[in-house]
Amino acid sequence: MRLNKWIAYNTQFSRREADELIKNHKVKLNHKIATFGDIVFNQKVFINGREIRPKDTSKYSVIVYHKQKNELVSKSDDRGRKVIYDTLESKFRYYIPVGRLDFASSGLLLLTDNAEIATKLMMSNLVRVYNLKLNGRINQKVIDAMNEGLSLSDASAGAHKYSHIKSMDFAPFDFFKIIKESDTWVKLKVGIIEGKNRELRRFFAYFNLDVIELKRVSYGFINLNALPSGKSRYLSRSDYNKLRAFLNDFDKNIKVVNANRNKRK
């Protein structure tokens, strides 16, 4: 794990604050001054001369947060905009978000106090389900792209103006369903297995369809249900059972992939 991320996970410092500590030579790895880009394996980490003990990764918790519109999934914002940690209880201040929802989107956001679990959930092919409202109508070209996928050399439409990501490949949707439509708008429920930067906004913008509303309602086996906007809850016992099963399967699949790679060497 990168040093700044390790510090943010195991202390009350943010990644940005960790970078400042490293920059000012306040951090050591095994008593050697740390540098940007250092990776932490089994070394001892010291901040201002005090050893930092890593958290016990065998213990973890996960929460569901109903993210509000006009709220950033970030620790802070240099433009003074509201961030999720302004709303969340202080005890969740150092929980790690599983992926992102953009500023104008709302709905289910998972957060955990275990970086490894956050990474596995983000890497997974669990289906993310969204309710959308589009300004426009769905035609056959859009339906074909949802069924077959799409590759764009220029996917800047629908992106944030400061985004450096231009090209993007879109996998076929897991499913989609038209819920309601009029002459000027349509409501959809869609399921995708990726979480790329503003993926749905970019996808539909290619067809000149603006996303008016975007709300995530489930992430794999975890559902938002009736959780009020701006509120959070821990996973239910059933959710935790499913999470443990998912983690076991994930680890087994990784071992199989690694074994196959070793055979090909």
C-alpha positions in Angstrom: 0.0 0.0 0.0 1.3 3.5 -0.8 2.6 5.3 2.2 0.2 8.2 2.1 -2.8 5.9 1.8 -1.4 3.7 4.6 -1.1 6.8 6.9 -4.6 8.0 6.0 -6.0 4.5 6.8 -4.2 4.0 10.1 -4.2 7.5 11.5 -6.4 10.6 11.7 -4.5 12.3 8.9 -5.9 12.7 5.5 -3.9 11.7 2.4 -3.2 15.3 1.7 -2.0 15.8 5.2 0.1 12.6 4.9 1.7 14.1 1.8 2.6 17.2 3.7 4.1 15.1 6.5 6.2 13.2 4.0 7.2 16.4 2.2 8.4 17.9 5.5 10.4 14.8 6.4 8.2 14.0 9.4 7.7 10.4 8.3 10.2 7.5 8.6 10.2 3.9 7.4 12.3 1.7 9.7 14.0 5.0 10.9 14.8 6.1 7.4 13.3 9.3 6.0 10.4 8.4 3.8 9.8 9.7 0.3 6.8 10.1 -2.0 5.8 6.9 -3.6 7.2 4.7 -0.9 5.3 1.4 -0.4 4.5 -0.1 3.0 4.9 -3.8 3.4 6.1 -4.9 6.8 8.2 -1.9 7.7 7.7 0.2 10.8 6.2 3.6 10.2 7.1 6.6 12.4 5.5 10.0 12.4 7.2 12.7 14.4 9.2 9.9 16.1 6.2 8.0 17.2 5.6 4.5 15.8 2.2 4.0 14.2 0.6 0.7 14.7 -1.5 -0.7 11.8 -5.1 -1.4 12.4 -6.3 -5.0 12.8 -7.6 -5.8 9.3 -9.4 -8.9 10.5 -12.0 -6.7 12.1 -14.0 -4.3 9.9 -17.3 -2.6 9.5 -19.2 -1.3 6.5 -21.9 1.3 6.4 -24.5 2.4 3.8 -24.8 6.1 3.4 -27.6 7.8 1.4 -25.5 10.5 -0.4 -27.3 13.7 -1.1 -27.1 15.8 -4.3 -24.5 18.6 -4.3 -22.2 16.7 -2.0 -18.7 15.6 -2.8 -17.3 12.2 -2.0 -14.1 13.7 -0.6 -12.4 14.6 2.7 -12.4 18.3 1.9 -12.8 20.7 -1.0 -10.7 23.7 -1.8 -13.7 25.5 -3.3 -15.7 25.2 -0.1 -18.3 22.8 -1.3 -20.1 20.4 1.0 -18.5 16.9 1.4 -20.0 13.7 2.7 -18.0 13.9 5.9 -19.8 17.2 6.8 -23.0 15.1 7.1 -21.7 11.8 8.4 -21.3 11.2 12.1 -17.7 12.1 13.3 -17.0 8.4 14.1 -17.1 7.7 10.3 -14.7 10.5 9.5 -11.9 8.0 8.5 -14.1 5.5 6.7 -13.1 4.9 3.1 -15.7 5.3 0.3 -16.1 2.4 -2.0 -15.9 4.2 -5.3 -17.6 7.5 -6.0 -20.8 9.2 -6.8 -20.4 12.6 -8.6 -21.4 15.9 -7.1 -24.9 16.0 -8.8 -25.7 12.3 -8.1 -27.3 10.7 -5.1 -28.0 7.4 -3.6 -26.2 4.4 -2.1 -22.6 4.9 -1.1 -20.7 2.2 0.8 -17.9 3.2 3.2 -15.6 0.9 5.3 -12.9 1.1 7.8 -10.9 -1.6 6.0 -9.0 -0.5 2.9 -8.6 -4.1 1.6 -12.4 -4.6 1.6 -12.9 -1.3 -0.1 -10.5 -2.3 -2.9 -12.1 -5.7 -3.4 -15.6 -4.3 -3.6 -14.4 -1.7 -6.2 -12.6 -4.3 -8.2 -15.6 -6.7 -8.2 -18.1 -7.3 -11.0 -21.0 -6.7 -8.5 -23.9 -5.1 -10.4 -24.5 -1.4 -9.5 -28.1 -0.4 -10.1 -29.2 3.2 -10.8 -32.4 5.0 -11.4 -32.0 7.6 -14.1 -34.0 10.4 -15.7 -32.9 11.5 -19.1 -33.8 14.6 -21.0 -34.8 13.1 -24.3 -36.0 9.8 -25.8 -34.4 6.4 -26.1 -33.9 5.2 -29.7 -32.6 1.9 -31.2 -29.0 3.2 -31.3 -29.0 3.7 -27.6 -30.6 0.3 -27.0 -28.0 -1.4 -29.2 -25.2 0.3 -27.3 -26.6 -0.7 -23.9 -26.8 -4.3 -25.2 -23.5 -4.5 -27.0 -21.3 -1.9 -25.3 -19.6 1.1 -26.7 -16.0 2.3 -27.3 -15.4 6.1 -27.6 -12.1 7.8 -28.5 -13.7 11.0 -27.2 -15.9 10.5 -24.2 -15.5 14.1 -22.9 -19.2 14.9 -23.3 -20.8 14.4 -20.0 -17.5 14.5 -18.2 -16.4 17.0 -15.6 -14.7 20.0 -17.3 -11.4 19.3 -15.4 -11.3 15.6 -16.2 -8.2 14.4 -18.0 -10.0 11.2 -19.1 -10.9 11.4 -22.8 -11.4 7.9 -24.3 -13.5 5.3 -22.6 -14.9 1.8 -23.2 -18.3 0.9 -21.9 -19.2 -2.7 -21.2 -22.7 -4.0 -22.1 -25.2 -3.1 -19.4 -26.1 -6.0 -17.2 -29.7 -4.9 -17.7 -31.9 -1.9 -18.4 -35.6 -1.2 -18.1 -37.7 1.8 -19.3 -39.9 2.7 -16.3 -41.7 5.7 -17.7 -41.4 8.1 -20.6 -43.0 11.2 -22.2 -42.3 13.2 -25.3 -39.3 15.0 -23.7 -37.9 12.6 -21.0 -37.5 9.0 -20.0 -37.0 7.2 -16.7 -34.7 4.2 -16.7 -33.4 1.5 -14.2 -30.1 0.2 -15.3 -27.5 -2.2 -14.0 -23.8 -1.9 -14.8 -20.7 -3.8 -13.5 -18.2 -1.0 -13.7 -17.7 2.3 -11.9 -15.7 4.5 -14.2 -15.6 8.3 -14.0 -19.0 9.7 -14.7 -19.6 6.6 -16.8 -23.4 6.8 -17.3 -23.3 10.6 -17.9 -20.6 10.1 -20.6 -22.5 7.1 -22.2 -25.8 8.9 -22.6 -24.2 12.3 -23.5 -22.8 10.6 -26.6 -26.4 10.2 -27.8 -27.2 13.8 -26.8 -29.1 12.7 -23.8 -28.6 14.7 -20.6 -28.8 12.9 -17.3 -31.2 15.0 -15.2 -31.3 12.7 -12.2 -29.0 9.8 -11.2 -29.5 7.8 -8.1 -27.8 4.5 -7.1 -30.1 2.2 -5.4 -28.0 -0.9 -4.9 -24.4 -2.2 -5.0 -24.5 -6.0 -5.5 -26.4 -7.6 -2.7 -26.6 -4.3 -0.7 -29.7 -2.2 -1.2 -30.5 1.4 -0.3 -34.1 0.5 0.5 -35.9 3.3 2.5 -32.8 4.8 4.1 -33.5 8.6 4.2 -31.3 11.0 2.3 -28.3 12.1 4.4 -28.6 9.2 6.8 -26.4 6.1 7.3 -26.7 2.6 8.7 -24.5 -0.4 9.3 -24.9 -3.5 7.2 -27.5 -5.9 8.4 -26.6 -9.4 9.6 -27.8 -10.8 6.3 -25.6 -8.2 4.4 -22.5 -9.2 6.4 -23.1 -12.9 5.7 -23.3 -12.1 2.0 -20.2 -9.9 2.2 -18.2 -12.7 3.9 -19.3 -15.1 1.2 -18.3 -12.5 -1.5 -14.9 -12.0 0.1 -14.2 -15.8 0.3 -15.2 -16.2 -3.4 -13.1 -13.2 -4.4 -10.0 -14.6 -2.6 -10.5 -18.0 -4.2 -10.8 -16.5 -7.7 -7.6 -14.4 -7.1 -5.7 -17.6 -6.1 -6.9 -19.4 -9.3 -5.9 -16.4 -11.5 -2.4 -16.3 -9.9 -2.0 -20.1 -10.2 -2.9 -19.9 -13.9 -0.4 -17.0 -14.4 2.4 -19.1 -12.7 1.6 -22.0 -15.0 2.1 -19.9 -18.1 5.5 -18.6 -16.9 
